[in-house]
């Protein structure tokens, strides 16, 4: 782990921190292999899916091409990004040493084995493939819970609850698929888990990053700090998602999710994201979070029969979840590799591509006659977003950390 940060330091409570100075840089910190692997998975899985839709190849074997595609977007690409974030954030929350070196390599290989297993179902069988793939998330859950408990950061367990729900959703996804039914419940549970993690973590990072940027700019019109209103919004969002998972077409679901959409919109407004328009690296977080209330509104519309359920899924997955992941990936990569925290032109283009993809993909529900063309456009935009990330940030992930960086 050839890192510039090699000294041992201590945080409050005398907890040591630091990174070893031996081994490959890629496995020195959790965001490095998992952001790189996740971005590569996003591109390769999309290319394979496009080729499968065009009839050039078969994918997924007995697992099914559609089920494979849905799984790899939610639990292949998605789980890698969440893991990279948590393995980097949890040490900051707890003050404990990060998972690094050989243990991090083992975790990455376990994730990679899951990707190989699901494209090899015809060779190793459906159940063995599912068992191999399902081993990763419980392992990450144990690692994160151990660190948070050891660091006595009990409040952070609510974030890990989302990881626990995601773990259950993955197991249920395999069960529903192998049982021959569509993984409808597990898909909704996974999407709800990801979005609730955004709701919880977003309430921590968006006001903080916005305040820091405004303070750096000499302004004092800061976001409203976390208070009882934020807690109310979070508590309402949980039953709203629970109703959507179990009763997606209920009028009760429509009412509760519409209320959640309104409150989430007010919460976002309190963070004053428009004040950061000069720095895309900050404002993109607000734009991504804006798709949280949009997602709840879409759920409500679908429950009333005004929108197709597949469109709702893509508003939340491509829009809410993926745009926030890309926003966090770019910021975290720049910050933790010693780069200046400001977005380049390439980064801004990648943001534009993923937002355009988020608008294009759900539109097939309204323009079914143009679905093939929309699929192609959405796929190209997706590949552009993550291809540009790999071009710009891939070298940063495998290189030594720069000595210093400007912060905001």
ABEGO torsion letter per residue (X at the ends): XBBABABBBBBBGGBBBEBBABEBAAAABAAAAAAAAAAAAAAAAAAAAAAAAAGABBBGEAAEAAAAAAAAAAAAAAAAAAAAAAAAAAAAAAGBBBBBEAAAAAAAAAAAAAAAAAAAAAAAEAAAAAAAAAAAAAAAAAAAAAAAAAAGBAAAAAAAAAAAAAAAAAAAAAAAAAAGBBBAAAAAAAAAAAAAAAAAAAAAAAAAAAAAAAAAAGBABBBBBBBAAAAAAAAAAAAAAAAAAABAABAAAAAAAAAAAAAAAAAAAAAGAAAAAABAAAAAAAAAAAAAAAAAAAAAAAAAGABBAAAAAAAAAABAAAAAAAAAAAAAAAAAAGBBBBBBAAAAAAAAAAAAAAAAAAAAAABAAAAAAAAAAAAAAAAAAAAAAAAAAAAAAABBBBABBBBX
